Amino acid sequence: MSTVTNRIVQRSNIGFTQGVNYGDNVFYDGNKPELTPKHIALETHKKIKAEWEIAGTCDWLLQENDFQSWRRLETGSSFLWLYGPPGCGKSTLMSRVIESIYEDQTAAGVPGDRINLLYFYVGFGDDNNREKLYRSMLETFWEQAVKKSEARSMNVFGNHSPPELMQDELHKLLASSSLQGDIYMVIDALDQLPQESQYSLIEGLNTLVHKLNLETSRRFRVAISSRYLDGIDQLRVHRLFPLVIKVTPGSNKLDIQRYLDRNLKSKLFDKNPELRKRVFDELNENADGRRVSLSISTVTS
């Protein structure tokens, strides 16, 4: 996942320079770079990935039978659905899913620019702009599919193209001969989209599966995380049956223990190991996802 450094001067239709593109960054009037949608997704992924790599977590997911079945991609299309309560580590697990795809494709000798991986962390969007999240997702997917550093969704769709048009253009691109190899799509926190957007997304996935089956021999693998199972029935109507993994604080018990062991540090604990053990046991027993980090901040400050 390297950044290509190209310098491209972007001009408006009347000849004025609008921005200078260095790789995925666009500098306007010499000011700070404006990250493209795909770069925002990449930076989010890098941040989450660094956290689980350092902590050595998420290994339990790779051992799940349903995950391994999904990973093998034995059918034309394969869906995986992770669900669980807020704060149980779903976004972290989805980052691990993304990285597992890179690992598998690299091990199979697929060049980086041939890996068709589209991913989006819905939960990291602006709560004040939830209505725009689905559009942002489509923009991100389009840029990730095109792969060219100078390709910007803004230049293709502008600010006012309806999501239906954007989705249709994305499907055409994914089914076109310009793409080689299988397609992977990872969507974290589907439930954070407005209800109407969730429905549109699921219907769009149904349409895309049909289009790929009809027009290509390309296989399609999708992973979704959500607090709920809303949307699964929509898939089943079209004979798409996701593999389901329920994520609970108990699922991440070993991960939480590792996290606590690494982060539960204080001068007070250095002087009183028994106190540290009692606090560790209490937090571990009542661990509930991201609340663990808040508790650690309280007891170590």
NUMI-49167 format. One record per residue (C-alpha): residue number from 1; residue in three letters; z, y, x. Coordinates in nm, 2 decimals, padded with zeros to 4 digits. Example, Ala and Ser with C-alpha at 12.3 -4.5 7.8 and 13.67 -1.06 7.14 Angstrom:
2
num->1&residuo->ALA&z->00.78&y->-00.45&x->01.23 .
num->2&residuo->SER&z->00.71&y->-00.11&x->01.37 .
end
This chain:
301
num->1&residuo->MET&z->00.00&y->00.00&x->00.00 .
num->2&residuo->SER&z->-00.11&y->00.25&x->00.25 .
num->3&residuo->THR&z->-00.23&y->00.61&x->00.19 .
num->4&residuo->VAL&z->-00.58&y->00.70&x->00.29 .
num->5&residuo->THR&z->-00.60&y->01.04&x->00.44 .
num->6&residuo->ASN&z->-00.92&y->01.21&x->00.32 .
num->7&residuo->ARG&z->-00.98&y->01.59&x->00.29 .
num->8&residuo->ILE&z->-01.18&y->01.67&x->-00.02 .
num->9&residuo->VAL&z->-01.23&y->02.02&x->-00.15 .
num->10&residuo->GLN&z->-01.23&y->02.03&x->-00.53 .
num->11&residuo->ARG&z->-01.43&y->02.30&x->-00.69 .
num->12&residuo->SER&z->-01.45&y->02.42&x->-01.05 .
num->13&residuo->ASN&z->-01.77&y->02.44&x->-01.24 .
num->14&residuo->ILE&z->-01.82&y->02.80&x->-01.14 .
num->15&residuo->GLY&z->-01.78&y->02.74&x->-00.77 .
num->16&residuo->PHE&z->-01.42&y->02.84&x->-00.70 .
num->17&residuo->THR&z->-01.20&y->02.61&x->-00.49 .
num->18&residuo->GLN&z->-00.93&y->02.46&x->-00.72 .
num->19&residuo->GLY&z->-00.75&y->02.24&x->-00.47 .
num->20&residuo->VAL&z->-00.77&y->02.05&x->-00.14 .
num->21&residuo->ASN&z->-00.71&y->01.67&x->-00.16 .
num->22&residuo->TYR&z->-00.55&y->01.50&x->00.13 .
num->23&residuo->GLY&z->-00.54&y->01.13&x->00.03 .
num->24&residuo->ASP&z->-00.35&y->01.11&x->-00.29 .
num->25&residuo->ASN&z->-00.20&y->01.46&x->-00.27 .
num->26&residuo->VAL&z->-00.37&y->01.77&x->-00.41 .
num->27&residuo->PHE&z->-00.27&y->02.11&x->-00.27 .
num->28&residuo->TYR&z->-00.33&y->02.41&x->-00.50 .
num->29&residuo->ASP&z->-00.35&y->02.75&x->-00.33 .
num->30&residuo->GLY&z->-00.18&y->02.61&x->-00.02 .
num->31&residuo->ASN&z->00.14&y->02.53&x->-00.21 .
num->32&residuo->LYS&z->00.32&y->02.20&x->-00.26 .
num->33&residuo->PRO&z->00.12&y->01.89&x->-00.33 .
num->34&residuo->GLU&z->00.07&y->01.78&x->-00.69 .
num->35&residuo->LEU&z->00.11&y->01.40&x->-00.70 .
num->36&residuo->THR&z->-00.15&y->01.21&x->-00.89 .
num->37&residuo->PRO&z->-00.03&y->00.97&x->-01.16 .
num->38&residuo->LYS&z->-00.09&y->00.66&x->-00.94 .
num->39&residuo->HIS&z->00.10&y->00.82&x->-00.65 .
num->40&residuo->ILE&z->00.40&y->00.89&x->-00.88 .
num->41&residuo->ALA&z->00.41&y->00.53&x->-00.98 .
num->42&residuo->LEU&z->00.38&y->00.42&x->-00.61 .
num->43&residuo->GLU&z->00.67&y->00.65&x->-00.51 .
num->44&residuo->THR&z->00.88&y->00.51&x->-00.79 .
num->45&residuo->HIS&z->00.81&y->00.16&x->-00.68 .
num->46&residuo->LYS&z->00.88&y->00.23&x->-00.32 .
num->47&residuo->LYS&z->01.22&y->00.37&x->-00.41 .
num->48&residuo->ILE&z->01.32&y->00.08&x->-00.63 .
num->49&residuo->LYS&z->01.18&y->-00.18&x->-00.38 .
num->50&residuo->ALA&z->01.38&y->-00.03&x->-00.09 .
num->51&residuo->GLU&z->01.70&y->-00.07&x->-00.30 .
num->52&residuo->TRP&z->01.66&y->-00.44&x->-00.37 .
num->53&residuo->GLU&z->01.52&y->-00.52&x->-00.03 .
num->54&residuo->ILE&z->01.83&y->-00.37&x->00.14 .
num->55&residuo->ALA&z->02.07&y->-00.54&x->-00.11 .
num->56&residuo->GLY&z->01.88&y->-00.87&x->-00.09 .
num->57&residuo->THR&z->01.87&y->-00.90&x->-00.47 .
num->58&residuo->CYS&z->01.63&y->-01.04&x->-00.74 .
num->59&residuo->ASP&z->01.58&y->-01.38&x->-00.58 .
num->60&residuo->TRP&z->01.71&y->-01.56&x->-00.89 .
num->61&residuo->LEU&z->01.41&y->-01.44&x->-01.09 .
num->62&residuo->LEU&z->01.17&y->-01.60&x->-00.85 .
num->63&residuo->GLN&z->01.33&y->-01.94&x->-00.92 .
num->64&residuo->GLU&z->01.30&y->-01.92&x->-01.30 .
num->65&residuo->ASN&z->01.07&y->-02.18&x->-01.44 .
num->66&residuo->ASP&z->00.90&y->-01.94&x->-01.68 .
num->67&residuo->PHE&z->00.84&y->-01.69&x->-01.40 .
num->68&residuo->GLN&z->00.69&y->-01.96&x->-01.18 .
num->69&residuo->SER&z->00.46&y->-02.07&x->-01.46 .
num->70&residuo->TRP&z->00.35&y->-01.71&x->-01.52 .
num->71&residuo->ARG&z->00.30&y->-01.66&x->-01.15 .
num->72&residuo->ARG&z->00.07&y->-01.96&x->-01.12 .
num->73&residuo->LEU&z->-00.17&y->-01.81&x->-01.38 .
num->74&residuo->GLU&z->-00.31&y->-02.14&x->-01.50 .
num->75&residuo->THR&z->-00.48&y->-01.99&x->-01.81 .
num->76&residuo->GLY&z->-00.72&y->-01.71&x->-01.87 .
num->77&residuo->SER&z->-00.44&y->-01.48&x->-01.97 .
num->78&residuo->SER&z->-00.07&y->-01.51&x->-01.92 .
num->79&residuo->PHE&z->00.21&y->-01.29&x->-02.05 .
num->80&residuo->LEU&z->00.57&y->-01.26&x->-01.93 .
num->81&residuo->TRP&z->00.84&y->-01.07&x->-02.13 .
num->82&residuo->LEU&z->01.17&y->-00.97&x->-01.97 .
num->83&residuo->TYR&z->01.43&y->-00.83&x->-02.21 .
num->84&residuo->GLY&z->01.79&y->-00.74&x->-02.20 .
num->85&residuo->PRO&z->02.05&y->-00.46&x->-02.27 .
num->86&residuo->PRO&z->02.04&y->-00.12&x->-02.09 .
num->87&residuo->GLY&z->02.15&y->-00.13&x->-01.73 .
num->88&residuo->CYS&z->02.11&y->-00.50&x->-01.67 .
num->89&residuo->GLY&z->01.86&y->-00.44&x->-01.39 .
num->90&residuo->LYS&z->01.52&y->-00.48&x->-01.56 .
num->91&residuo->SER&z->01.34&y->-00.21&x->-01.37 .
num->92&residuo->THR&z->01.46&y->-00.36&x->-01.04 .
num->93&residuo->LEU&z->01.33&y->-00.70&x->-01.15 .
num->94&residuo->MET&z->01.00&y->-00.55&x->-01.25 .
num->95&residuo->SER&z->00.97&y->-00.40&x->-00.90 .
num->96&residuo->ARG&z->01.02&y->-00.75&x->-00.76 .
num->97&residuo->VAL&z->00.75&y->-00.88&x->-01.00 .
num->98&residuo->ILE&z->00.51&y->-00.61&x->-00.86 .
num->99&residuo->GLU&z->00.59&y->-00.71&x->-00.51 .
num->100&residuo->SER&z->00.55&y->-01.08&x->-00.58 .
num->101&residuo->ILE&z->00.19&y->-01.01&x->-00.69 .
num->102&residuo->TYR&z->00.12&y->-00.83&x->-00.36 .
num->103&residuo->GLU&z->00.27&y->-01.12&x->-00.17 .
num->104&residuo->ASP&z->00.07&y->-01.39&x->-00.35 .
num->105&residuo->GLN&z->-00.26&y->-01.20&x->-00.32 .
num->106&residuo->THR&z->-00.20&y->-01.12&x->00.05 .
num->107&residuo->ALA&z->-00.11&y->-01.49&x->00.12 .
num->108&residuo->ALA&z->-00.44&y->-01.59&x->-00.06 .
num->109&residuo->GLY&z->-00.63&y->-01.36&x->00.18 .
num->110&residuo->VAL&z->-00.73&y->-01.10&x->-00.08 .
num->111&residuo->PRO&z->-00.79&y->-00.76&x->00.09 .
num->112&residuo->GLY&z->-00.56&y->-00.48&x->-00.03 .
num->113&residuo->ASP&z->-00.84&y->-00.28&x->-00.18 .
num->114&residuo->ARG&z->-00.94&y->-00.59&x->-00.39 .
num->115&residuo->ILE&z->-00.60&y->-00.64&x->-00.55 .
num->116&residuo->ASN&z->-00.63&y->-00.52&x->-00.91 .
num->117&residuo->LEU&z->-00.27&y->-00.43&x->-00.99 .
num->118&residuo->LEU&z->-00.18&y->-00.18&x->-01.25 .
num->119&residuo->TYR&z->00.18&y->-00.08&x->-01.31 .
num->120&residuo->PHE&z->00.39&y->00.19&x->-01.47 .
num->121&residuo->TYR&z->00.76&y->00.26&x->-01.50 .
num->122&residuo->VAL&z->00.80&y->00.41&x->-01.85 .
num->123&residuo->GLY&z->01.17&y->00.46&x->-01.82 .
num->124&residuo->PHE&z->01.12&y->00.71&x->-01.54 .
num->125&residuo->GLY&z->00.93&y->00.95&x->-01.76 .
num->126&residuo->ASP&z->01.05&y->01.29&x->-01.89 .
num->127&residuo->ASP&z->01.26&y->01.24&x->-02.20 .
num->128&residuo->ASN&z->01.13&y->01.57&x->-02.33 .
num->129&residuo->ASN&z->00.77&y->01.45&x->-02.31 .
num->130&residuo->ARG&z->00.79&y->01.10&x->-02.46 .
num->131&residuo->GLU&z->00.48&y->01.16&x->-02.67 .
num->132&residuo->LYS&z->00.28&y->01.20&x->-02.35 .
num->133&residuo->LEU&z->00.41&y->00.88&x->-02.18 .
num->134&residuo->TYR&z->00.14&y->00.66&x->-02.32 .
num->135&residuo->ARG&z->-00.13&y->00.90&x->-02.20 .
num->136&residuo->SER&z->00.04&y->00.91&x->-01.85 .
num->137&residuo->MET&z->00.04&y->00.53&x->-01.84 .
num->138&residuo->LEU&z->-00.34&y->00.52&x->-01.92 .
num->139&residuo->GLU&z->-00.41&y->00.78&x->-01.65 .
num->140&residuo->THR&z->-00.21&y->00.59&x->-01.40 .
num->141&residuo->PHE&z->-00.38&y->00.26&x->-01.48 .
num->142&residuo->TRP&z->-00.72&y->00.42&x->-01.46 .
num->143&residuo->GLU&z->-00.65&y->00.57&x->-01.11 .
num->144&residuo->GLN&z->-00.50&y->00.24&x->-00.99 .
num->145&residuo->ALA&z->-00.81&y->00.05&x->-01.11 .
num->146&residuo->VAL&z->-01.06&y->00.28&x->-00.95 .
num->147&residuo->LYS&z->-00.86&y->00.28&x->-00.62 .
num->148&residuo->LYS&z->-01.05&y->00.56&x->-00.46 .
num->149&residuo->SER&z->-00.81&y->00.82&x->-00.32 .
num->150&residuo->GLU&z->-01.02&y->01.11&x->-00.44 .
num->151&residuo->ALA&z->-01.05&y->00.97&x->-00.80 .
num->152&residuo->ARG&z->-00.83&y->01.17&x->-01.03 .
num->153&residuo->SER&z->-00.79&y->01.09&x->-01.40 .
num->154&residuo->MET&z->-00.77&y->01.46&x->-01.47 .
num->155&residuo->ASN&z->-01.13&y->01.51&x->-01.35 .
num->156&residuo->VAL&z->-01.24&y->01.23&x->-01.59 .
num->157&residuo->PHE&z->-01.03&y->01.29&x->-01.90 .
num->158&residuo->GLY&z->-00.90&y->01.64&x->-01.87 .
num->159&residuo->ASN&z->-00.60&y->01.74&x->-02.07 .
num->160&residuo->HIS&z->-00.71&y->01.67&x->-02.42 .
num->161&residuo->SER&z->-00.89&y->01.33&x->-02.44 .
num->162&residuo->PRO&z->-00.74&y->01.11&x->-02.71 .
num->163&residuo->PRO&z->-00.56&y->00.80&x->-02.58 .
num->164&residuo->GLU&z->-00.80&y->00.58&x->-02.78 .
num->165&residuo->LEU&z->-01.09&y->00.71&x->-02.57 .
num->166&residuo->MET&z->-00.89&y->00.67&x->-02.25 .
num->167&residuo->GLN&z->-00.80&y->00.32&x->-02.34 .
num->168&residuo->ASP&z->-01.16&y->00.23&x->-02.42 .
num->169&residuo->GLU&z->-01.28&y->00.37&x->-02.09 .
num->170&residuo->LEU&z->-01.01&y->00.17&x->-01.90 .
num->171&residuo->HIS&z->-01.11&y->-00.15&x->-02.07 .
num->172&residuo->LYS&z->-01.47&y->-00.09&x->-01.98 .
num->173&residuo->LEU&z->-01.37&y->-00.04&x->-01.62 .
num->174&residuo->LEU&z->-01.16&y->-00.35&x->-01.61 .
num->175&residuo->ALA&z->-01.44&y->-00.57&x->-01.75 .
num->176&residuo->SER&z->-01.71&y->-00.41&x->-01.54 .
num->177&residuo->SER&z->-01.88&y->-00.58&x->-01.24 .
num->178&residuo->SER&z->-01.75&y->-00.31&x->-01.01 .
num->179&residuo->LEU&z->-01.41&y->-00.50&x->-01.01 .
num->180&residuo->GLN&z->-01.37&y->-00.83&x->-00.84 .
num->181&residuo->GLY&z->-01.09&y->-01.07&x->-00.88 .
num->182&residuo->ASP&z->-00.81&y->-01.12&x->-01.14 .
num->183&residuo->ILE&z->-00.62&y->-00.83&x->-01.30 .
num->184&residuo->TYR&z->-00.24&y->-00.78&x->-01.31 .
num->185&residuo->MET&z->-00.06&y->-00.53&x->-01.53 .
num->186&residuo->VAL&z->00.32&y->-00.46&x->-01.51 .
num->187&residuo->ILE&z->00.49&y->-00.24&x->-01.77 .
num->188&residuo->ASP&z->00.86&y->-00.15&x->-01.73 .
num->189&residuo->ALA&z->01.07&y->-00.03&x->-02.02 .
num->190&residuo->LEU&z->00.81&y->-00.06&x->-02.30 .
num->191&residuo->ASP&z->01.08&y->00.03&x->-02.55 .
num->192&residuo->GLN&z->01.10&y->00.38&x->-02.40 .
num->193&residuo->LEU&z->00.75&y->00.46&x->-02.55 .
num->194&residuo->PRO&z->00.74&y->00.61&x->-02.90 .
num->195&residuo->GLN&z->00.69&y->00.33&x->-03.16 .
num->196&residuo->GLU&z->00.34&y->00.43&x->-03.24 .
num->197&residuo->SER&z->00.25&y->00.41&x->-02.87 .
num->198&residuo->GLN&z->00.41&y->00.07&x->-02.84 .
num->199&residuo->TYR&z->00.19&y->-00.06&x->-03.12 .
num->200&residuo->SER&z->-00.12&y->00.10&x->-02.97 .
num->201&residuo->LEU&z->-00.04&y->-00.06&x->-02.63 .
num->202&residuo->ILE&z->00.01&y->-00.41&x->-02.77 .
num->203&residuo->GLU&z->-00.31&y->-00.39&x->-02.98 .
num->204&residuo->GLY&z->-00.49&y->-00.26&x->-02.67 .
num->205&residuo->LEU&z->-00.37&y->-00.56&x->-02.47 .
num->206&residuo->ASN&z->-00.50&y->-00.79&x->-02.74 .
num->207&residuo->THR&z->-00.84&y->-00.61&x->-02.73 .
num->208&residuo->LEU&z->-00.86&y->-00.63&x->-02.35 .
num->209&residuo->VAL&z->-00.78&y->-01.00&x->-02.34 .
num->210&residuo->HIS&z->-01.06&y->-01.06&x->-02.59 .
num->211&residuo->LYS&z->-01.30&y->-00.84&x->-02.39 .
num->212&residuo->LEU&z->-01.23&y->-01.01&x->-02.06 .
num->213&residuo->ASN&z->-01.27&y->-01.36&x->-02.21 .
num->214&residuo->LEU&z->-01.60&y->-01.26&x->-02.37 .
num->215&residuo->GLU&z->-01.76&y->-01.07&x->-02.09 .
num->216&residuo->THR&z->-01.60&y->-01.20&x->-01.77 .
num->217&residuo->SER&z->-01.44&y->-01.50&x->-01.61 .
num->218&residuo->ARG&z->-01.16&y->-01.28&x->-01.48 .
num->219&residuo->ARG&z->-00.80&y->-01.39&x->-01.54 .
num->220&residuo->PHE&z->-00.54&y->-01.14&x->-01.67 .
num->221&residuo->ARG&z->-00.17&y->-01.15&x->-01.61 .
num->222&residuo->VAL&z->00.07&y->-00.91&x->-01.78 .
num->223&residuo->ALA&z->00.45&y->-00.86&x->-01.73 .
num->224&residuo->ILE&z->00.65&y->-00.64&x->-01.97 .
num->225&residuo->SER&z->01.02&y->-00.55&x->-01.98 .
num->226&residuo->SER&z->01.20&y->-00.41&x->-02.28 .
num->227&residuo->ARG&z->01.54&y->-00.39&x->-02.43 .
num->228&residuo->TYR&z->01.40&y->-00.58&x->-02.73 .
num->229&residuo->LEU&z->01.14&y->-00.84&x->-02.82 .
num->230&residuo->ASP&z->00.95&y->-00.59&x->-03.05 .
num->231&residuo->GLY&z->00.58&y->-00.64&x->-03.01 .
num->232&residuo->ILE&z->00.59&y->-01.01&x->-02.93 .
num->233&residuo->ASP&z->00.48&y->-01.10&x->-03.29 .
num->234&residuo->GLN&z->00.18&y->-00.87&x->-03.25 .
num->235&residuo->LEU&z->00.07&y->-01.08&x->-02.95 .
num->236&residuo->ARG&z->00.13&y->-01.41&x->-03.12 .
num->237&residuo->VAL&z->-00.09&y->-01.30&x->-03.41 .
num->238&residuo->HIS&z->-00.37&y->-01.31&x->-03.16 .
num->239&residuo->ARG&z->-00.25&y->-01.65&x->-03.02 .
num->240&residuo->LEU&z->-00.10&y->-01.49&x->-02.71 .
num->241&residuo->PHE&z->00.24&y->-01.65&x->-02.64 .
num->242&residuo->PRO&z->00.45&y->-01.47&x->-02.38 .
num->243&residuo->LEU&z->00.69&y->-01.66&x->-02.16 .
num->244&residuo->VAL&z->01.03&y->-01.50&x->-02.23 .
num->245&residuo->ILE&z->01.32&y->-01.44&x->-01.99 .
num->246&residuo->LYS&z->01.65&y->-01.29&x->-02.11 .
num->247&residuo->VAL&z->01.82&y->-01.07&x->-01.86 .
num->248&residuo->THR&z->02.20&y->-01.02&x->-01.88 .
num->249&residuo->PRO&z->02.47&y->-00.90&x->-01.65 .
num->250&residuo->GLY&z->02.54&y->-01.27&x->-01.59 .
num->251&residuo->SER&z->02.18&y->-01.32&x->-01.47 .
num->252&residuo->ASN&z->02.25&y->-01.07&x->-01.20 .
num->253&residuo->LYS&z->02.60&y->-01.19&x->-01.11 .
num->254&residuo->LEU&z->02.52&y->-01.29&x->-00.76 .
num->255&residuo->ASP&z->02.31&y->-00.97&x->-00.71 .
num->256&residuo->ILE&z->02.61&y->-00.76&x->-00.84 .
num->257&residuo->GLN&z->02.84&y->-00.94&x->-00.60 .
num->258&residuo->ARG&z->02.61&y->-00.86&x->-00.31 .
num->259&residuo->TYR&z->02.58&y->-00.50&x->-00.42 .
num->260&residuo->LEU&z->02.96&y->-00.46&x->-00.45 .
num->261&residuo->ASP&z->03.02&y->-00.62&x->-00.11 .
num->262&residuo->ARG&z->02.78&y->-00.38&x->00.05 .
num->263&residuo->ASN&z->02.89&y->-00.06&x->-00.12 .
num->264&residuo->LEU&z->03.26&y->-00.10&x->-00.19 .
num->265&residuo->LYS&z->03.38&y->00.09&x->00.11 .
num->266&residuo->SER&z->03.66&y->00.34&x->00.15 .
num->267&residuo->LYS&z->03.92&y->00.44&x->00.42 .
num->268&residuo->LEU&z->04.18&y->00.34&x->00.16 .
num->269&residuo->PHE&z->04.04&y->-00.01&x->00.14 .
num->270&residuo->ASP&z->04.02&y->-00.04&x->00.52 .
num->271&residuo->LYS&z->04.40&y->00.01&x->00.52 .
num->272&residuo->ASN&z->04.46&y->-00.21&x->00.22 .
num->273&residuo->PRO&z->04.22&y->-00.52&x->00.21 .
num->274&residuo->GLU&z->04.42&y->-00.66&x->-00.08 .
num->275&residuo->LEU&z->04.35&y->-00.35&x->-00.29 .
num->276&residuo->ARG&z->03.98&y->-00.38&x->-00.21 .
num->277&residuo->LYS&z->03.98&y->-00.74&x->-00.33 .
num->278&residuo->ARG&z->04.15&y->-00.65&x->-00.66 .
num->279&residuo->VAL&z->03.90&y->-00.37&x->-00.72 .
num->280&residuo->PHE&z->03.61&y->-00.59&x->-00.62 .
num->281&residuo->ASP&z->03.72&y->-00.87&x->-00.86 .
num->282&residuo->GLU&z->03.77&y->-00.62&x->-01.14 .
num->283&residuo->LEU&z->03.43&y->-00.46&x->-01.10 .
num->284&residuo->ASN&z->03.26&y->-00.79&x->-01.06 .
num->285&residuo->GLU&z->03.43&y->-00.94&x->-01.37 .
num->286&residuo->ASN&z->03.33&y->-00.64&x->-01.59 .
num->287&residuo->ALA&z->03.00&y->-00.56&x->-01.42 .
num->288&residuo->ASP&z->02.74&y->-00.41&x->-01.65 .
num->289&residuo->GLY&z->02.43&y->-00.31&x->-01.47 .
num->290&residuo->ARG&z->02.40&y->00.05&x->-01.35 .
num->291&residuo->ARG&z->02.76&y->00.12&x->-01.46 .
num->292&residuo->VAL&z->02.86&y->-00.07&x->-01.14 .
num->293&residuo->SER&z->02.73&y->00.21&x->-00.92 .
num->294&residuo->LEU&z->02.91&y->00.47&x->-01.13 .
num->295&residuo->SER&z->03.24&y->00.28&x->-01.10 .
num->296&residuo->ILE&z->03.19&y->00.24&x->-00.72 .
num->297&residuo->SER&z->03.14&y->00.62&x->-00.69 .
num->298&residuo->THR&z->03.47&y->00.67&x->-00.87 .
num->299&residuo->VAL&z->03.69&y->00.44&x->-00.68 .
num->300&residuo->THR&z->03.55&y->00.53&x->-00.33 .
num->301&residuo->SER&z->03.54&y->00.90&x->-00.37 .
end
